[in-house]
């Protein structure tokens, strides 16, 4: 009976230990959902704790402010996706057109079509009110994302696949339709009984248009 008692006790403790290890991820997932639903300013920490199934005191064991919680959402949710994107693009480094396609469709699959897809709208609406959070987002998300896009364009120009162009300005232009797709889903399509755009068709049309606009003239052409 003594042995069984020890076994029961150990069995009881294991889930508790796993639960504690999982709490930061549960809290960031709850925070992301609420930030997207209500906005950063309107979300209270006690709501995040309740959504995660813990007390507000438990939340403060991991995050000392709402800003710290949001930074964790970005650090744990989007930053790893950017690193994964770099690896994906590196696998197609000799094919700029394939790199561009992987970037556009990969962004939608890994960010735009997930809970993280609500973050661009969130940052657009809240940036001026929370400049430190916005600066972190620019540094850790926007700038690396732009750098990857510009690298694709520079590589394409260098290989003669894309025509000579202002890659910095074109980077801004190519990012805008991706943000539009995410903003539409989390704004008008979410509340105004208007149809959501089909992402696959949208991206295919966008990619086709972009390739034609970027294509270098045939040898000997004007």
C-alpha positions in Angstrom: 0.0 0.0 0.0 2.9 2.3 0.7 4.2 1.9 -2.8 0.8 2.6 -4.4 0.5 5.7 -2.3 3.9 7.0 -3.6 2.8 6.2 -7.2 -0.4 8.0 -6.8 1.4 11.0 -5.3 3.9 11.1 -8.2 1.1 10.7 -10.8 -0.7 13.6 -9.2 2.3 15.9 -9.3 3.3 15.4 -12.9 0.4 17.2 -14.6 0.8 20.1 -12.2 4.5 20.5 -13.2 3.6 20.5 -16.9 0.8 22.9 -16.2 3.2 25.4 -14.7 5.6 25.1 -17.6 2.7 25.7 -20.1 1.3 28.8 -18.3 3.4 31.5 -20.1 2.2 30.1 -23.5 -1.4 29.8 -22.3 -1.2 33.4 -21.1 0.3 34.8 -24.4 -2.3 32.8 -26.4 -5.1 34.3 -24.3 -3.6 37.8 -24.5 -3.3 37.6 -28.3 -6.9 36.5 -28.7 -8.2 39.3 -26.5 -5.9 42.0 -28.0 -7.2 41.1 -31.4 -10.8 41.0 -30.3 -10.9 44.1 -28.1 -7.7 46.1 -28.8 -4.6 46.5 -26.7 -5.9 49.5 -24.6 -9.3 48.0 -23.9 -8.0 44.6 -22.7 -7.5 44.2 -19.0 -5.0 41.8 -17.4 -7.7 40.2 -15.3 -9.5 39.3 -18.5 -6.3 37.7 -19.9 -5.9 35.7 -16.7 -9.5 34.5 -16.8 -9.2 33.5 -20.4 -6.1 31.5 -19.6 -7.8 29.9 -16.6 -5.5 31.3 -13.9 -5.6 34.0 -11.3 -4.4 37.6 -11.9 -1.7 36.9 -9.3 -0.4 34.0 -11.3 -0.2 36.2 -14.4 2.0 38.6 -12.6 4.4 35.8 -11.8 5.3 35.8 -15.5 4.5 39.3 -16.8 4.7 42.5 -14.8 2.7 44.6 -17.2 0.4 44.4 -20.2 3.2 45.8 -22.4 5.5 43.0 -21.3 2.8 40.5 -22.1 2.4 42.0 -25.6 6.1 41.9 -26.2 6.0 38.2 -25.3 3.2 37.6 -27.8 5.4 39.1 -30.6 8.6 37.5 -29.4 7.1 34.0 -29.1 4.6 34.2 -31.9 6.0 36.2 -34.8 9.8 36.3 -34.3 10.2 32.5 -34.7 8.1 32.6 -37.8 10.5 35.2 -39.3 13.4 32.9 -38.5 11.6 30.0 -40.2 10.9 32.2 -43.2 14.6 33.0 -43.5 15.4 29.3 -43.7 12.7 28.7 -46.2 13.9 31.5 -48.5 17.6 30.3 -48.2 16.5 26.9 -49.6 15.5 28.7 -52.9 18.3 31.3 -53.0 19.0 30.6 -56.7 15.5 31.2 -57.8 14.2 34.8 -57.0 10.8 34.1 -58.4 10.3 31.1 -56.2 11.6 33.1 -53.2 9.1 35.8 -53.9 6.3 33.2 -54.1 7.4 31.5 -50.9 7.5 34.8 -49.1 4.0 35.9 -50.2 2.2 32.6 -49.7 4.3 31.7 -46.6 3.4 35.0 -44.9 -0.2 34.2 -45.3 0.1 30.6 -44.2 2.2 31.3 -41.1 1.0 34.7 -40.0 -2.0 36.1 -42.0 -4.2 33.0 -41.8 -3.5 32.5 -38.0 -4.4 34.4 -34.9 -1.3 36.4 -35.5 -3.0 37.8 -38.6 -4.9 40.3 -36.3 -1.6 41.9 -35.1 -1.2 44.2 -38.1 -4.6 45.8 -37.4 -3.8 45.9 -33.7 -0.5 47.7 -34.3 -2.0 50.1 -36.8 -4.6 51.3 -34.4 -2.5 51.3 -31.2 1.0 52.3 -32.3 0.7 56.0 -31.5 -0.7 55.3 -28.1 2.0 52.8 -27.1 5.2 54.0 -28.8 7.6 51.6 -27.0 5.5 48.6 -28.1 5.3 49.9 -31.6 9.1 50.5 -31.7 9.6 46.9 -30.7 7.3 45.7 -33.4 9.0 47.8 -36.0 12.4 46.5 -34.9 11.6 42.8 -34.5 8.9 42.3 -37.2 8.6 45.0 -39.8 12.3 45.7 -40.4 13.3 42.0 -40.7 10.3 41.4 -43.0 11.3 44.3 -45.2 14.9 43.1 -45.3 13.9 39.7 -46.5 11.7 41.2 -49.3 14.4 43.6 -50.3 17.0 40.7 -50.4 14.7 38.8 -52.8 14.3 41.9 -55.1 18.1 42.7 -55.0 18.9 39.0 -55.8 16.4 39.1 -58.7 17.9 42.3 -60.1 21.4 40.9 -59.8 20.5 37.8 -61.7 18.8 39.7 -64.4 15.4 38.1 -63.6 13.9 41.4 -62.4 14.4 44.7 -64.1 16.4 47.5 -62.5 14.2 49.2 -59.9 14.2 51.0 -56.6 14.1 47.9 -54.4 13.5 49.9 -51.2 10.4 51.6 -52.5 9.1 48.4 -54.3 9.5 46.6 -50.9 7.0 49.0 -49.4 4.6 48.6 -52.3 4.7 44.7 -52.2 4.1 44.6 -48.4 1.0 46.7 -48.6 -1.4 44.2 -50.3 -0.4 41.6 -47.7 -1.4 44.0 -44.9 -4.6 44.8 -46.8 -5.6 41.1 -46.9 -5.1 40.7 -43.1 -6.8 44.0 -42.3 -9.8 43.2 -44.4 -10.3 39.8 -42.7 -10.1 41.4 -39.2 -12.2 44.5 -39.9 -14.9 44.7 -42.6 -15.2 40.9 -43.2 -15.4 40.3 -39.5 -18.3 42.7 -38.8 -20.0 44.1 -41.8 -21.5 41.0 -43.5 -19.3 41.5 -46.5 -17.6 38.5 -48.1 -14.1 37.6 -47.1 -11.7 37.6 -50.0 -10.4 34.2 -51.0 -6.8 34.4 -49.9 -5.5 31.9 -52.5 -7.1 33.7 -55.4 -6.0 37.0 -54.1 -2.4 35.9 -53.7 -2.3 34.1 -57.0 -3.5 37.3 -58.8 -1.1 39.5 -56.8 1.8 37.2 -57.6 1.0 37.1 -61.3 0.7 40.9 -61.4 3.9 41.4 -59.5 5.9 39.0 -61.7 4.8 40.8 -64.8 5.7 44.2 -63.3 9.1 43.0 -62.1 10.2 41.0 -65.1 13.3 42.1 -66.9 12.9 42.9 -70.6 13.9 40.0 -72.9 17.5 40.2 -74.2 17.5 42.7 -77.0 14.1 44.1 -76.0 13.3 47.6 -74.9 
